[in-house]
Amino acid sequence: MTPTTLNIIGLVSNILGTIILAFSLSGYISSLRLAVDAHELFIISLNHPTKPIVQVTGTNVHMNRDKKKSTIFSWFGVLFIVLGFVFQLLSYLI
């Protein structure tokens, strides 16, 4: 393989790894936002005595599920980024 080919493979691997990381972490961040919004709604309903108290449950189930998915895909993203670095390093050393 030529150094140019190895460099291109490394760049594509880096881009793929960052895309995987971005999408895997976006799911977990959206579930965190859901939990924060639910707790904010609960606090707002406690501060208004004329309104009924709204309590949201089950946010931990969504957070745990998204955390497991993001952990697995994050490792794949990091693996692609490390492989991209190795390919670029090889292209420099050849």
ZAROTOR-654235 format. One record per atom (N, C-alpha, C, O, CB): residue number from 1; chain; residue in one letter; atom name; x negated, y, z. Coordinates in Angstrom, 1 decimal, padded with zeros to 4 digits. Atoms other than C-alpha are relative to their C-alpha. Glycine has a CB too. Example, Ala and Ser with C-alpha at 12.3 -4.5 7.8 and 13.67 -1.06 7.14 Angstrom:
REM residues 2
<1 A A N <-000.9 -001.2 000.0>>
<1 A A CA <-012.3 -004.5 007.8>>
<1 A A C <-000.9 001.2 000.0>>
<1 A A O <-001.9 001.2 000.7>>
<1 A A CB <001.0 000.0 001.2>>
<2 A S N <000.9 -001.1 000.0>>
<2 A S CA <-013.7 -001.1 007.1>>
<2 A S C <000.8 001.1 000.8>>
<2 A S O <000.3 002.2 000.9>>
<2 A S CB <-000.4 000.5 -001.4>>
This chain:
REM residues 94
<1 A M N <-000.8 -001.2 000.0>>
<1 A M CA <000.0 000.0 000.0>>
<1 A M C <-000.9 001.2 000.0>>
<1 A M O <-001.9 001.3 000.6>>
<1 A M CB <001.0 000.0 001.2>>
<2 A T N <000.8 -001.3 000.1>>
<2 A T CA <-001.2 003.5 -000.8>>
<2 A T C <000.4 000.8 001.3>>
<2 A T O <001.4 000.7 001.9>>
<2 A T CB <000.3 000.7 -001.3>>
<3 A P N <-000.3 -000.9 -001.1>>
<3 A P CA <-001.4 006.2 001.9>>
<3 A P C <001.2 000.8 -000.2>>
<3 A P O <001.9 001.1 000.8>>
<3 A P CB <-001.2 000.9 000.3>>
<4 A T N <-001.2 -000.7 000.3>>
<4 A T CA <001.3 008.1 000.2>>
<4 A T C <001.3 -000.8 000.3>>
<4 A T O <002.2 -000.3 000.9>>
<4 A T CB <000.0 000.5 -001.4>>
<5 A T N <-001.1 000.9 -000.3>>
<5 A T CA <003.7 005.2 000.4>>
<5 A T C <000.2 -000.2 001.5>>
<5 A T O <001.3 -000.1 002.0>>
<5 A T CB <-000.2 -001.4 -000.7>>
<6 A L N <-000.1 000.2 -001.5>>
<6 A L CA <002.9 004.6 004.1>>
<6 A L C <000.5 001.3 000.6>>
<6 A L O <001.3 001.2 001.6>>
<6 A L CB <-001.3 -000.4 000.6>>
<7 A N N <-000.4 -001.3 -000.6>>
<7 A N CA <003.4 008.3 004.8>>
<7 A N C <001.5 000.2 -000.2>>
<7 A N O <002.2 000.6 000.6>>
<7 A N CB <-000.8 001.1 -000.6>>
<8 A I N <-001.4 -000.2 000.3>>
<8 A I CA <006.8 008.3 003.1>>
<8 A I C <000.9 -001.0 000.8>>
<8 A I O <001.9 -000.6 001.3>>
<8 A I CB <000.3 -000.3 -001.5>>
<9 A I N <-000.7 001.0 -000.8>>
<9 A I CA <007.9 005.1 004.9>>
<9 A I C <000.0 000.5 001.5>>
<9 A I O <001.1 000.4 002.1>>
<9 A I CB <-000.7 -001.4 000.0>>
<10 A G N <000.1 -000.6 -001.4>>
<10 A G CA <006.8 006.8 008.2>>
<10 A G C <001.0 001.2 000.1>>
<10 A G O <001.7 001.3 001.1>>
<10 A G CB <-001.3 000.5 000.3>>
<11 A L N <-000.9 -001.2 -000.1>>
<11 A L CA <008.8 010.0 007.4>>
<11 A L C <001.5 -000.5 000.0>>
<11 A L O <002.3 000.0 000.7>>
<11 A L CB <-000.3 000.9 -001.2>>
<12 A V N <-001.3 000.5 000.0>>
<12 A V CA <011.9 008.0 006.5>>
<12 A V C <000.4 -000.6 001.3>>
<12 A V O <001.5 -000.5 001.8>>
<12 A V CB <000.2 -001.0 -001.2>>
<13 A S N <-000.2 000.6 -001.2>>
<13 A S CA <011.6 006.0 009.6>>
<13 A S C <000.3 001.0 001.1>>
<13 A S O <001.1 000.8 002.0>>
<13 A S CB <-001.1 -001.0 000.4>>
<14 A N N <-000.2 -001.0 -001.0>>
<14 A N CA <011.3 009.1 011.7>>
<14 A N C <001.4 000.7 -000.1>>
<14 A N O <002.1 000.9 000.9>>
<14 A N CB <-001.1 001.1 -000.1>>
<15 A I N <-001.3 -000.6 000.3>>
<15 A I CA <014.4 010.7 010.1>>
<15 A I C <001.1 -001.0 000.5>>
<15 A I O <002.0 -000.5 001.1>>
<15 A I CB <000.1 000.4 -001.4>>
<16 A L N <-001.0 001.0 -000.4>>
<16 A L CA <016.4 007.5 010.6>>
<16 A L C <000.1 -000.1 001.5>>
<16 A L O <001.2 -000.2 002.1>>
<16 A L CB <-000.3 -001.4 -000.6>>
<17 A G N <000.0 000.1 -001.4>>
<17 A G CA <015.3 007.3 014.2>>
<17 A G C <000.7 001.2 000.7>>
<17 A G O <001.4 001.0 001.7>>
<17 A G CB <-001.4 -000.2 000.5>>
<18 A T N <-000.6 -001.1 -000.6>>
<18 A T CA <016.3 010.8 015.0>>
<18 A T C <001.5 000.1 -000.2>>
<18 A T O <002.3 000.6 000.6>>
<18 A T CB <-000.6 001.3 -000.5>>
<19 A I N <-001.4 000.0 000.3>>
<19 A I CA <019.7 010.4 013.3>>
<19 A I C <000.7 -001.0 001.0>>
<19 A I O <001.8 -000.8 001.5>>
<19 A I CB <000.3 -000.4 -001.4>>
<20 A I N <-000.5 001.0 -000.9>>
<20 A I CA <020.3 007.2 015.4>>
<20 A I C <000.1 000.6 001.4>>
<20 A I O <001.1 000.4 002.1>>
<20 A I CB <-000.8 -001.3 000.0>>
<21 A L N <000.0 -000.7 -001.4>>
<21 A L CA <019.3 009.1 018.6>>
<21 A L C <001.1 001.0 000.1>>
<21 A L O <001.8 001.1 001.1>>
<21 A L CB <-001.3 000.6 000.3>>
<22 A A N <-001.0 -001.1 -000.1>>
<22 A A CA <021.6 012.0 017.8>>
<22 A A C <001.4 -000.6 000.1>>
<22 A A O <002.2 -000.1 000.9>>
<22 A A CB <-000.1 000.9 -001.2>>
<23 A F N <-001.4 000.5 000.0>>
<23 A F CA <024.7 009.9 017.1>>
<23 A F C <000.2 -000.8 001.3>>
<23 A F O <001.3 -000.8 001.8>>
<23 A F CB <000.2 -000.9 -001.2>>
<24 A S N <-000.2 000.8 -001.2>>
<24 A S CA <024.1 007.6 020.1>>
<24 A S C <000.2 000.8 001.2>>
<24 A S O <001.0 000.5 002.0>>
<24 A S CB <-001.1 -001.0 000.2>>
<25 A L N <-000.1 -000.9 -001.1>>
<25 A L CA <023.7 010.4 022.5>>
<25 A L C <001.2 000.9 -000.1>>
<25 A L O <001.7 001.4 001.0>>
<25 A L CB <-001.2 000.8 000.2>>
<26 A S N <-001.2 -000.9 000.1>>
<26 A S CA <026.6 012.4 021.1>>
<26 A S C <001.3 -000.7 000.6>>
<26 A S O <002.1 000.0 001.2>>
<26 A S CB <000.3 000.3 -001.5>>
<27 A G N <-001.2 000.7 -000.6>>
<27 A G CA <029.1 009.7 022.2>>
<27 A G C <000.0 000.0 001.5>>
<27 A G O <001.0 000.2 002.1>>
<27 A G CB <-000.1 -001.5 -000.4>>
<28 A Y N <000.1 -000.1 -001.5>>
<28 A Y CA <027.8 009.7 025.8>>
<28 A Y C <000.2 001.4 000.4>>
<28 A Y O <000.8 001.6 001.5>>
<28 A Y CB <-001.4 -000.5 000.4>>
<29 A I N <-000.2 -001.4 -000.4>>
<29 A I CA <027.8 013.5 025.9>>
<29 A I C <001.5 000.3 -000.1>>
<29 A I O <002.0 001.1 000.7>>
<29 A I CB <-000.8 001.0 -000.9>>
<30 A S N <-001.4 -000.3 000.1>>
<30 A S CA <031.4 013.6 024.7>>
<30 A S C <000.8 -000.7 001.2>>
<30 A S O <001.8 -000.1 001.6>>
<30 A S CB <000.6 -000.5 -001.3>>
<31 A S N <-000.7 000.6 -001.2>>
<31 A S CA <032.4 011.2 027.5>>
<31 A S C <-000.3 000.7 001.3>>
<31 A S O <000.6 000.8 002.2>>
<31 A S CB <-000.4 -001.5 000.1>>
<32 A L N <000.3 -000.9 -001.1>>
<32 A L CA <030.6 013.4 030.0>>
<32 A L C <000.9 001.2 000.0>>
<32 A L O <001.3 001.7 001.1>>
<32 A L CB <-001.5 000.3 000.0>>
<33 A R N <-000.8 -001.2 000.1>>
<33 A R CA <032.5 016.4 028.7>>
<33 A R C <001.5 -000.4 000.4>>
<33 A R O <002.2 000.4 001.1>>
<33 A R CB <000.0 000.5 -001.4>>
<34 A L N <-001.4 000.4 -000.3>>
<34 A L CA <035.8 014.4 029.1>>
<34 A L C <000.1 -000.1 001.6>>
<34 A L O <001.1 000.3 002.1>>
<34 A L CB <000.3 -001.4 -000.6>>
<35 A A N <000.0 000.1 -001.5>>
<35 A A CA <034.9 013.6 032.8>>
<35 A A C <000.0 001.4 000.6>>
<35 A A O <000.7 001.6 001.6>>
<35 A A CB <-001.2 -000.8 000.5>>
<36 A V N <000.1 -001.3 -000.6>>
<36 A V CA <034.0 017.2 033.5>>
<36 A V C <001.3 000.8 -000.2>>
<36 A V O <001.8 001.5 000.7>>
<36 A V CB <-001.2 000.8 -000.6>>
<37 A D N <-001.3 -000.7 000.3>>
<37 A D CA <037.2 018.5 031.9>>
<37 A D C <001.1 -000.6 000.9>>
<37 A D O <002.0 000.2 001.4>>
<37 A D CB <000.4 -000.2 -001.4>>
<38 A A N <-001.0 000.6 -000.9>>
<38 A A CA <039.3 016.0 034.0>>
<38 A A C <-000.2 000.5 001.4>>
<38 A A O <000.8 000.8 002.1>>
<38 A A CB <-000.1 -001.5 -000.1>>
<39 A H N <000.3 -000.5 -001.4>>
<39 A H CA <037.6 017.1 037.2>>
<39 A H C <000.4 001.5 000.1>>
<39 A H O <000.9 001.9 001.1>>
<39 A H CB <-001.4 -000.2 000.4>>
<40 A E N <-000.4 -001.5 000.0>>
<40 A E CA <038.1 020.8 036.3>>
<40 A E C <001.5 000.1 000.0>>
<40 A E O <002.0 001.0 000.7>>
<40 A E CB <-000.6 000.7 -001.3>>
<41 A L N <-001.5 000.0 000.0>>
<41 A L CA <041.8 020.1 035.6>>
<41 A L C <000.5 -000.3 001.4>>
<41 A L O <001.5 000.3 001.9>>
<41 A L CB <000.6 -001.0 -001.0>>
<42 A F N <-000.4 000.3 -001.3>>
<42 A F CA <042.1 018.5 039.0>>
<42 A F C <-000.2 001.1 001.0>>
<42 A F O <000.6 001.4 001.8>>
<42 A F CB <-000.8 -001.3 000.5>>
<43 A I N <000.3 -001.1 -000.9>>
<43 A I CA <040.4 021.4 040.8>>
<43 A I C <001.0 001.2 -000.3>>
<43 A I O <001.4 001.8 000.6>>
<43 A I CB <-001.5 000.5 -000.2>>
<44 A I N <-000.9 -001.1 000.3>>
<44 A I CA <042.6 023.9 038.9>>
<44 A I C <001.4 -000.3 000.6>>
<44 A I O <002.1 000.6 001.1>>
<44 A I CB <000.1 000.2 -001.5>>
<45 A S N <-001.3 000.4 -000.5>>
<45 A S CA <045.7 022.0 039.9>>
<45 A S C <000.1 000.1 001.5>>
<45 A S O <001.2 000.3 002.1>>
<45 A S CB <000.4 -001.4 -000.5>>
<46 A L N <000.0 -000.1 -001.5>>
<46 A L CA <044.7 022.0 043.6>>
<46 A L C <000.0 001.5 000.4>>
<46 A L O <000.6 001.8 001.5>>
<46 A L CB <-001.3 -000.6 000.5>>
<47 A N N <000.0 -001.4 -000.4>>
<47 A N CA <044.2 025.8 043.6>>
<47 A N C <001.3 000.7 -000.2>>
<47 A N O <001.5 001.8 000.3>>
<47 A N CB <-001.1 000.7 -000.8>>
<48 A H N <-001.3 -000.6 000.3>>
<48 A H CA <047.7 026.5 042.4>>
<48 A H C <001.1 -000.8 000.8>>
<48 A H O <001.5 -001.9 000.3>>
<48 A H CB <000.3 000.1 -001.5>>
<49 A P N <-001.0 000.8 -000.8>>
<49 A P CA <050.2 025.4 045.1>>
<49 A P C <001.3 -000.2 -000.6>>
<49 A P O <002.1 -001.1 -000.3>>
<49 A P CB <000.1 000.6 001.4>>
<50 A T N <-001.3 000.2 000.6>>
<50 A T CA <053.2 025.9 042.9>>
<50 A T C <000.0 -001.0 -001.1>>
<50 A T O <001.1 -001.5 -001.5>>
<50 A T CB <000.5 001.4 -000.6>>
<51 A K N <000.1 001.0 001.0>>
<51 A K CA <052.0 023.6 040.2>>
<51 A K C <-000.2 -001.4 000.5>>
<51 A K O <-000.8 -001.5 001.6>>
<51 A K CB <-001.1 000.4 -001.1>>
<52 A P N <000.2 001.4 -000.5>>
<52 A P CA <052.0 019.8 040.5>>
<52 A P C <-001.5 -000.3 -000.1>>
<52 A P O <-002.2 000.2 -000.9>>
<52 A P CB <000.8 -001.0 -000.8>>
<53 A I N <001.4 000.5 000.0>>
<53 A I CA <048.7 018.1 041.3>>
<53 A I C <-000.2 -001.0 -001.1>>
<53 A I O <000.5 -002.0 -001.1>>
<53 A I CB <-000.4 -000.6 001.4>>
<54 A V N <000.3 000.9 001.2>>
<54 A V CA <047.2 016.5 038.2>>
<54 A V C <-001.3 -000.7 000.4>>
<54 A V O <-002.3 -000.1 000.7>>
<54 A V CB <-000.2 000.8 -001.3>>
<55 A Q N <001.2 000.7 -000.3>>
<55 A Q CA <044.8 013.7 038.9>>
<55 A Q C <-000.3 -001.0 -001.2>>
<55 A Q O <000.6 -001.7 -001.6>>
<55 A Q CB <000.2 -000.8 001.3>>
<56 A V N <000.3 000.8 001.2>>
<56 A V CA <043.0 011.9 036.0>>
<56 A V C <-001.0 -001.1 000.5>>
<56 A V O <-002.0 -000.8 001.2>>
<56 A V CB <-000.7 000.9 -001.1>>
<57 A T N <000.9 001.2 -000.4>>
<57 A T CA <041.5 008.4 036.6>>
<57 A T C <-000.4 -000.7 -001.2>>
<57 A T O <000.2 -000.6 -002.3>>
<57 A T CB <000.8 -000.9 001.0>>
<58 A G N <000.5 000.8 001.0>>
<58 A G CA <039.5 006.1 034.5>>
<58 A G C <-001.1 000.6 -000.9>>
<58 A G O <-001.5 000.0 -001.9>>
<58 A G CB <001.2 -000.3 -000.9>>
<59 A T N <001.0 -000.5 000.8>>
<59 A T CA <036.9 008.4 033.2>>
<59 A T C <-001.3 -000.7 000.2>>
<59 A T O <-002.2 -000.7 -000.7>>
<59 A T CB <-000.2 001.5 000.4>>
<60 A N N <001.2 000.8 -000.2>>
<60 A N CA <034.2 006.2 034.7>>
<60 A N C <-000.1 -001.2 -000.9>>
<60 A N O <-001.2 -001.6 -001.3>>
<60 A N CB <-000.1 -000.4 001.5>>
<61 A V N <-000.1 001.1 001.0>>
<61 A V CA <035.3 003.4 032.4>>
<61 A V C <-000.6 000.4 -001.3>>
<61 A V O <-001.4 -000.3 -001.9>>
<61 A V CB <001.4 -000.6 -000.1>>
<62 A H N <000.5 -000.5 001.2>>
<62 A H CA <034.7 005.5 029.4>>
<62 A H C <-001.5 000.4 000.0>>
<62 A H O <-002.2 000.1 -000.9>>
<62 A H CB <000.8 001.3 -000.4>>
<63 A M N <001.4 -000.4 -000.2>>
<63 A M CA <031.4 006.8 030.7>>
<63 A M C <-000.9 -001.2 000.0>>
<63 A M O <-002.0 -001.2 -000.6>>
<63 A M CB <-000.2 000.9 001.2>>
<64 A N N <000.8 001.2 -000.1>>
<64 A N CA <030.1 003.4 031.5>>
<64 A N C <-000.2 -000.7 -001.4>>
<64 A N O <-001.2 -001.2 -001.7>>
<64 A N CB <000.5 -001.0 001.0>>
<65 A R N <000.1 000.6 001.3>>
<65 A R CA <031.0 002.0 028.1>>
<65 A R C <-000.9 000.8 -001.0>>
<65 A R O <-001.7 000.2 -001.7>>
<65 A R CB <001.5 -000.1 -000.6>>
<66 A D N <000.8 -000.8 000.9>>
<66 A D CA <029.5 004.9 026.2>>
<66 A D C <-001.5 000.0 000.5>>
<66 A D O <-002.4 000.2 -000.4>>
<66 A D CB <000.5 001.4 000.0>>
<67 A K N <001.3 000.0 -000.4>>
<67 A K CA <026.4 004.8 028.4>>
<67 A K C <-000.7 -001.3 -000.4>>
<67 A K O <-001.9 -001.3 -000.8>>
<67 A K CB <-000.1 000.0 001.6>>
<68 A K N <000.6 001.3 000.5>>
<68 A K CA <025.8 001.1 027.5>>
<68 A K C <-000.3 000.1 -001.5>>
<68 A K O <-001.4 -000.4 -001.9>>
<68 A K CB <000.9 -001.2 000.3>>
<69 A K N <000.3 -000.1 001.5>>
<69 A K CA <026.2 001.8 023.8>>
<69 A K C <-001.1 001.0 -000.3>>
<69 A K O <-001.9 000.7 -001.2>>
<69 A K CB <001.3 000.5 -000.7>>
<70 A S N <001.0 -001.0 000.3>>
<70 A S CA <024.0 004.9 023.9>>
<70 A S C <-001.4 -000.6 000.4>>
<70 A S O <-002.4 -000.2 -000.2>>
<70 A S CB <000.3 001.3 000.7>>
<71 A T N <001.2 000.5 -000.4>>
<71 A T CA <021.3 003.0 025.8>>
<71 A T C <-000.6 -001.0 -001.1>>
<71 A T O <-001.8 -000.9 -001.4>>
<71 A T CB <000.1 -000.8 001.3>>
<72 A I N <000.4 001.0 001.0>>
<72 A I CA <021.1 000.2 023.2>>
<72 A I C <-000.4 000.8 -001.3>>
<72 A I O <-001.5 000.5 -001.8>>
<72 A I CB <001.1 -001.0 -000.4>>
<73 A F N <000.4 -000.7 001.2>>
<73 A F CA <021.1 002.6 020.2>>
<73 A F C <-001.1 000.9 000.2>>
<73 A F O <-001.9 001.2 -000.8>>
<73 A F CB <001.3 000.7 -000.5>>
<74 A S N <001.1 -000.9 -000.3>>
<74 A S CA <018.7 005.0 021.9>>
<74 A S C <-001.3 -000.8 -000.2>>
<74 A S O <-002.3 -000.3 -000.7>>
<74 A S CB <000.1 000.6 001.3>>
<75 A W N <001.2 000.8 000.1>>
<75 A W CA <016.1 002.2 022.1>>
<75 A W C <-000.3 -000.3 -001.5>>
<75 A W O <-001.5 -000.3 -001.9>>
<75 A W CB <000.2 -001.3 000.7>>
<76 A F N <000.2 000.2 001.4>>
<76 A F CA <016.6 001.5 018.4>>
<76 A F C <-000.6 001.3 -000.7>>
<76 A F O <-001.5 001.2 -001.5>>
<76 A F CB <001.3 -000.5 -000.8>>
<77 A G N <000.5 -001.3 000.5>>
<77 A G CA <016.1 005.2 017.6>>
<77 A G C <-001.4 000.2 000.4>>
<77 A G O <-002.2 000.7 -000.4>>
<77 A G CB <000.9 001.1 000.5>>
<78 A V N <001.3 -000.2 -000.4>>
<78 A V CA <013.0 005.4 019.7>>
<78 A V C <-001.0 -001.0 -000.7>>
<78 A V O <-002.1 -000.6 -001.1>>
<78 A V CB <-000.2 -000.2 001.5>>
<79 A L N <000.8 001.0 000.8>>
<79 A L CA <011.7 002.2 018.0>>
<79 A L C <-000.3 000.5 -001.4>>
<79 A L O <-001.5 000.3 -001.8>>
<79 A L CB <000.7 -001.4 000.0>>
<80 A F N <000.3 -000.5 001.3>>
<80 A F CA <012.1 003.7 014.6>>
<80 A F C <-000.9 001.2 000.0>>
<80 A F O <-001.7 001.3 -000.9>>
<80 A F CB <001.4 000.4 -000.6>>
<81 A I N <000.9 -001.1 -000.1>>
<81 A I CA <010.4 006.9 015.7>>
<81 A I C <-001.5 -000.4 000.2>>
<81 A I O <-002.4 000.1 -000.4>>
<81 A I CB <000.4 001.0 001.1>>
<82 A V N <001.4 000.5 -000.3>>
<82 A V CA <007.4 005.0 017.1>>
<82 A V C <-000.5 -000.7 -001.3>>
<82 A V O <-001.7 -000.6 -001.6>>
<82 A V CB <000.0 -001.0 001.2>>
<83 A L N <000.5 000.6 001.2>>
<83 A L CA <007.2 002.9 013.9>>
<83 A L C <-000.3 001.0 -001.1>>
<83 A L O <-001.3 000.8 -001.8>>
<83 A L CB <001.1 -001.0 -000.6>>
<84 A G N <000.3 -001.0 000.9>>
<84 A G CA <007.3 006.0 011.8>>
<84 A G C <-001.3 000.7 000.3>>
<84 A G O <-002.1 001.0 -000.6>>
<84 A G CB <001.1 001.1 000.0>>
<85 A F N <001.3 -000.5 -000.4>>
<85 A F CA <004.4 007.4 013.8>>
<85 A F C <-001.1 -000.9 -000.3>>
<85 A F O <-002.2 -000.5 -000.8>>
<85 A F CB <000.0 000.3 001.5>>
<86 A V N <001.0 001.0 000.4>>
<86 A V CA <002.5 004.2 013.3>>
<86 A V C <-000.3 000.0 -001.5>>
<86 A V O <-001.5 -000.1 -001.9>>
<86 A V CB <000.4 -001.4 000.5>>
<87 A F N <000.2 000.0 001.4>>
<87 A F CA <003.0 004.2 009.6>>
<87 A F C <-000.7 001.3 -000.5>>
<87 A F O <-001.6 001.2 -001.3>>
<87 A F CB <001.4 000.0 -000.8>>
<88 A Q N <000.7 -001.3 000.3>>
<88 A Q CA <001.9 007.9 009.4>>
<88 A Q C <-001.4 -000.1 000.4>>
<88 A Q O <-002.3 000.5 -000.2>>
<88 A Q CB <000.7 001.2 000.6>>
<89 A L N <001.3 000.1 -000.5>>
<89 A L CA <-001.1 007.1 011.5>>
<89 A L C <-000.8 -000.9 -001.0>>
<89 A L O <-002.0 -000.7 -001.3>>
<89 A L CB <-000.1 -000.5 001.4>>
<90 A L N <000.7 000.9 000.9>>
<90 A L CA <-002.0 004.2 009.2>>
<90 A L C <-000.3 000.7 -001.4>>
<90 A L O <-001.3 000.4 -001.9>>
<90 A L CB <000.9 -001.3 -000.3>>
<91 A S N <000.2 -000.7 001.3>>
<91 A S CA <-001.6 006.4 006.1>>
<91 A S C <-001.2 001.0 000.1>>
<91 A S O <-001.9 001.2 -000.8>>
<91 A S CB <001.2 000.7 -000.4>>
<92 A Y N <001.1 -000.9 -000.2>>
<92 A Y CA <-004.1 008.8 007.6>>
<92 A Y C <-001.3 -000.8 000.1>>
<92 A Y O <-002.4 -000.3 -000.3>>
<92 A Y CB <000.2 000.8 001.3>>
<93 A L N <001.2 000.8 -000.2>>
<93 A L CA <-006.6 006.1 008.6>>
<93 A L C <-000.5 -000.7 -001.3>>
<93 A L O <-001.7 -001.1 -001.3>>
<93 A L CB <000.2 -001.0 001.1>>
<94 A I N <000.4 000.7 001.2>>
<94 A I CA <-006.6 004.4 005.2>>
<94 A I C <-000.7 000.9 -001.0>>
<94 A I O <-001.1 000.4 -002.1>>
<94 A I CB <001.2 -000.6 -000.7>>
